[in-house]
């Protein structure tokens, strides 16, 4: 069990694949070549979608966008370690994982356009809708996993959040609840070094974020978040612990957001070009490509074909999303199983004044 061998209190970090695509000895069986190829393909699709979405936002075709580049390995490899029966509670920077789970790219763009229809299929994929308020989804993730335990299911829940969320009360309340009731939960922290403009160094004085799990009575592990092998291995073990009734695990994925916090942000105001260039050398997508090339599993011709395929998928998804009508009534329908009287009154007022017209 690698989780037990990496003490977050000592700052020890699990890394299997280095920045040059070299695999550490003894880890050949963690992921098969076909697994790596599949992960690389979805990470590439996510990266290209990110670039397209950024361009569309600048053109006024999307609302404020939250860039994903730099965090594809952590998102994809963690979801890949789960079963389809497990629940995923995302934050907002896990696109590679959503696509891997089976989310349609059209739905991703619908959500980004503010269309409620983009979230309709998420429950079928055992995913909750994306969460923008920082940390508020963490208790929900623990609640789902507690229900799984009470029902005697063999499934677990993984809940994602950023380094900034570890300063929120919901994080600590959820961790405490999970530890006390030994819920089958994976607390997955995307530590991308910056909570908007606040650096990790001002978030906490703890050596790592993963060590916060120790205070709540369960293991925490720090992993190289740009390493699909390390993320997959840690998530797989954490899931096995949870299924065995041993309770939660916290995983801190040490990674970096390459772009702005959102398209309303300018990272040049608070971080240096030197820092960004340093992290670009650790890029998760290029790291996997180097691994594949070293094993003669990838070349420029295959890369060109993949990019052409991804470009086609993206353009088709954009075209479908942009021609899909918006249904204003949907903003009322999905908050409660049964609409309370106050919301019902607002809904009736909306229909009588605006006519529920589609746009």
C-alpha positions in Angstrom: 0.0 0.0 0.0 1.7 3.2 -1.2 -0.5 5.5 0.9 1.0 4.2 4.1 4.5 4.7 2.8 4.2 8.4 2.1 3.9 10.5 5.2 2.4 13.9 4.4 3.7 15.3 7.8 7.2 14.8 6.3 6.2 16.3 3.0 6.8 13.1 1.2 5.2 13.0 -2.3 4.3 10.0 -4.5 5.7 10.4 -8.0 5.9 7.5 -10.5 6.3 9.2 -13.9 8.8 12.1 -14.0 8.6 15.2 -16.1 10.6 13.5 -18.9 8.3 10.6 -19.2 10.4 8.1 -17.3 8.6 5.5 -15.2 10.1 4.6 -11.8 11.1 1.0 -11.3 8.5 -1.4 -10.0 5.5 0.4 -11.3 5.1 -1.1 -14.8 1.9 -2.8 -13.9 0.0 0.2 -12.6 -1.4 1.2 -16.0 -1.3 -0.8 -19.2 -0.3 0.8 -22.4 -3.9 0.9 -23.6 -4.9 2.6 -20.4 -2.2 5.3 -20.9 -3.3 5.8 -24.5 -6.9 6.3 -23.5 -6.0 8.7 -20.8 -3.7 10.7 -23.2 -6.5 10.9 -25.8 -9.1 12.3 -23.3 -6.5 14.7 -21.8 -5.7 16.0 -25.3 -9.4 16.5 -26.0 -9.8 18.3 -22.7 -6.8 20.5 -23.5 -8.0 21.4 -26.9 -11.6 22.0 -25.6 -10.1 24.4 -23.1 -8.4 26.4 -25.8 -11.6 26.6 -27.8 -13.7 27.6 -24.8 -11.2 30.4 -24.0 -11.5 31.7 -27.5 -15.3 31.5 -27.5 -15.5 33.4 -24.2 -13.3 36.2 -25.7 -15.7 36.3 -28.6 -18.7 36.7 -26.3 -20.1 33.2 -27.1 -19.7 31.9 -23.5 -20.1 33.3 -20.1 -17.2 33.6 -17.7 -15.0 30.5 -18.2 -12.8 28.6 -15.8 -9.7 27.3 -17.6 -8.6 23.7 -17.1 -5.2 23.4 -18.6 -2.5 22.0 -16.4 -4.8 19.8 -14.3 -5.8 17.2 -16.8 -3.8 14.3 -15.3 -5.3 14.7 -11.8 -8.8 14.8 -13.1 -8.6 12.0 -15.7 -6.5 9.5 -13.7 -8.6 9.8 -10.5 -11.8 9.2 -12.3 -10.2 6.3 -14.2 -9.5 4.6 -10.9 -13.2 4.4 -10.0 -16.1 2.2 -11.1 -19.2 3.5 -12.8 -21.2 2.8 -9.6 -19.1 5.4 -7.7 -20.3 9.0 -7.4 -18.3 12.0 -8.6 -18.9 15.4 -6.9 -16.9 17.9 -9.0 -15.7 21.4 -8.3 -15.1 23.1 -11.6 -11.7 22.1 -13.1 -12.2 18.4 -13.8 -13.2 18.4 -17.4 -10.9 15.5 -18.4 -12.6 13.4 -15.8 -16.1 14.3 -16.9 -15.3 13.3 -20.4 -13.8 10.1 -19.3 -16.9 9.3 -17.3 -19.0 9.8 -20.5 -20.2 13.4 -20.3 -21.1 14.7 -23.8 -19.0 17.6 -24.9 -22.2 19.3 -26.2 -23.5 19.3 -22.6 -20.2 20.8 -21.4 -20.7 23.7 -23.8 -24.4 24.0 -22.9 -23.4 24.4 -19.3 -20.8 27.0 -20.2 -23.5 28.9 -22.1 -25.7 29.0 -19.0 -28.1 26.5 -20.4 -29.6 24.2 -17.7 -29.9 21.4 -20.2 -26.1 20.9 -19.9 -26.5 19.5 -16.4 -29.5 17.2 -17.0 -27.5 14.1 -17.9 -25.1 14.3 -15.0 -27.1 12.2 -12.5 -27.2 9.4 -15.1 -23.4 9.4 -15.0 -23.4 9.5 -11.2 -22.1 13.0 -11.2 -23.5 16.0 -9.4 -23.7 19.4 -11.3 -20.7 21.6 -11.1 -20.2 23.7 -8.0 -19.0 27.3 -8.1 -19.3 28.4 -4.5 -16.0 27.4 -2.9 -16.2 24.3 -0.7 -20.0 24.0 -0.5 -20.0 20.7 -2.4 -17.7 18.9 0.1 -20.5 18.1 2.7 -22.7 17.0 -0.2 -20.0 14.5 -1.2 -19.8 13.1 2.4 -23.6 13.0 2.6 -23.8 10.9 -0.6 -21.1 8.5 0.7 -22.8 8.2 4.1 -26.0 7.2 2.3 -24.0 4.6 0.3 -22.7 3.2 3.6 -26.2 3.1 5.3 -27.6 1.4 2.2 -24.9 -1.2 2.3 -23.7 -0.4 -1.2 -20.2 -1.3 -2.5 -19.8 2.2 -4.1 -17.9 5.2 -2.9 -17.9 9.0 -3.5 -15.0 11.2 -4.6 -15.4 14.9 -4.0 -13.1 17.5 -5.6 -12.0 20.9 -4.3 -9.2 23.3 -4.6 -6.5 24.4 -2.2 -8.5 27.5 -1.3 -11.5 25.4 -0.2 -9.3 23.9 2.6 -9.8 27.3 4.4 -13.6 27.0 4.3 -15.6 25.7 7.2 -17.4 23.2 5.0 -14.1 21.4 4.3 -13.4 20.9 8.0 -17.0 20.0 8.9 -17.1 17.4 6.1 -13.7 16.0 7.0 -14.7 15.6 10.7 -18.0 14.0 9.7 -16.3 11.6 7.4 -13.7 10.6 9.9 -16.2 10.0 12.7 -18.6 8.0 10.7 -16.0 6.3 8.5 -17.8 7.3 5.3 -16.5 5.8 2.0 -15.2 9.1 0.8 -12.2 10.3 -1.2 -11.4 13.9 -0.5 -9.5 15.0 -3.6 -7.7 18.3 -3.3 -6.6 20.0 -6.5 -3.7 22.0 -5.1 -2.9 24.2 -8.1 -0.9 26.6 -6.0 -3.3 29.6 -6.3 -6.8 30.3 -5.0 -7.4 33.2 -7.4 -4.5 35.5 -6.3 -3.8 34.0 -2.9 -0.7 31.7 -3.0 -0.7 28.3 -1.3 1.9 29.7 1.2 -0.8 32.1 2.6 -3.5 29.4 2.7 -2.1 27.5 5.6 1.1 27.1 7.5 0.9 23.3 7.3 3.7 21.6 5.4 1.1 19.9 3.2 -2.6 20.0 2.8 -2.8 16.3 2.9 -1.7 16.2 6.5 -5.0 17.8 7.5 -6.6 14.4 7.2 -4.5 13.2 10.2 -6.4 15.4 12.6 -9.6 13.9 11.5 -8.5 10.3 12.0 -7.8 9.0 8.5 -4.9 8.9 6.0 -3.8 11.7 3.7 -1.3 11.4 0.9 0.5 14.0 -1.3 0.9 13.0 -4.9 2.4 14.5 -8.0 -0.8 15.8 -9.6 0.8 15.9 -13.1 1.6 12.2 -12.9 -1.3 9.9 -14.1 0.4 6.9 -12.6 0.7 8.4 -9.1 -2.8 9.8 -9.1 -4.3 6.6 -10.4 -2.5 4.4 -7.9 -3.4 6.6 -4.9 -7.0 6.9 -5.9 -7.3 3.2 -6.5 -6.0 2.4 -3.1 -8.1 5.0 -1.4 -11.2 3.5 -3.2 -10.3 0.0 -2.0 -9.9 1.3 1.6 -13.3 2.9 1.4 -15.0 -0.2 0.0 -13.4 -2.3 2.9 -15.1 0.0 5.5 -11.9 1.7 6.5 -13.2 5.2 5.9 -12.0 8.2 4.0 -8.7 9.2 2.5 -7.6 12.6 1.5 -5.5 13.0 -1.7 -3.6 16.2 -2.3 -2.7 16.4 -6.1 0.2 18.8 -6.4 -0.4 20.5 -9.7 -0.7 24.0 -11.3 -3.3 25.9 -13.3 -1.5 27.2 -16.3 -4.0 30.0 -17.1 -6.0 32.5 -15.2 -8.4 31.5 -12.3 -11.2 32.5 -14.6 -11.5 34.7 -17.7 -12.2 37.6 -15.4 -8.7 37.2 -13.8 -5.2 38.3 -14.9 -2.5 36.1 -13.3 0.2 38.5 -14.5 -0.7 40.8 -11.6 0.3 38.3 -8.9 2.6 35.6 -10.3 5.8 35.7 -12.4 6.6 34.5 -15.9 9.5 32.5 -14.4 7.1 30.5 -12.2 4.8 29.7 -15.1 7.7 28.6 -17.3 8.9 26.3 -14.5 5.6 24.6 -14.3 5.2 24.3 -18.0 8.2 22.0 -18.0 6.1 19.7 -15.8 3.1 19.8 -18.1 0.9 16.6 -17.6 -0.1 16.2 -21.2 3.4 16.5 -22.7 4.6 14.2 -20.0 2.3 11.4 -21.0 3.3 11.9 -24.7 7.0 11.6 -23.8 6.2 8.3 -22.0 4.3 6.9 -25.1 7.1 8.1 -27.5 9.8 6.4 -25.4 7.8 3.1 -25.8 7.3 3.6 -29.6 3.6 3.9 -29.0 3.2 7.5 -30.4 4.6 9.7 -33.1 3.8 12.9 -35.0 1.5 11.2 -37.4 -0.6 9.8 -34.6 -0.6 13.2 -32.9 -1.8 15.0 -36.0 -4.6 12.4 -36.5 -5.7 12.7 -32.8 -5.8 16.5 -33.0 -7.8 16.4 -36.2 -10.3 14.0 -34.6 -10.5 16.2 -31.4 -11.0 19.3 -33.5 -13.9 17.7 -35.3 -15.5 16.5 -32.1 -15.2 20.0 -30.6 -16.6 21.8 -33.5 -19.6 19.5 -33.8 -20.3 19.9 -30.1 -20.1 23.7 -30.3 -22.5 23.7 -33.3 -25.0 21.5 -31.5 -24.8 23.6 -28.3 -25.2 26.9 -30.1 -28.3 25.8 -31.9 -30.0 24.4 -28.7 -32.7 26.6 -27.4 -32.7 27.8 -23.8 -35.7 26.9 -21.7 -36.0 29.6 -19.0 -38.4 27.6 -16.8 -35.6 25.1 -16.2 -34.0 27.5 -13.6 -36.9 26.7 -11.2 -37.2 22.9 -11.7 -34.1 21.3 -10.3 -33.6 22.7 -6.8 -36.0 20.4 -4.9 -37.7 17.1 -5.5 -41.0 19.0 -4.8 -41.1 22.7 -5.4 -41.8 24.6 -2.2 -44.6 27.1 -2.1 -42.4 30.2 -2.2 -40.5 29.0 -5.3 -43.8 27.9 -6.9 -45.2 31.4 -6.5 -42.1 32.8 -8.1 -42.4 30.3 -10.9 -46.0 31.3 -11.5 -45.1 35.0 -11.5 -42.3 34.3 -14.0 -44.7 32.5 -16.3 -47.3 35.3 -16.1 -44.9 38.2 -16.6 -42.3 36.8 -19.0 -44.5 34.1 -20.5 -41.8 31.5 -20.2 -40.6 32.4 -23.6 -37.7 30.4 -25.0 -34.6 32.2 -26.3 
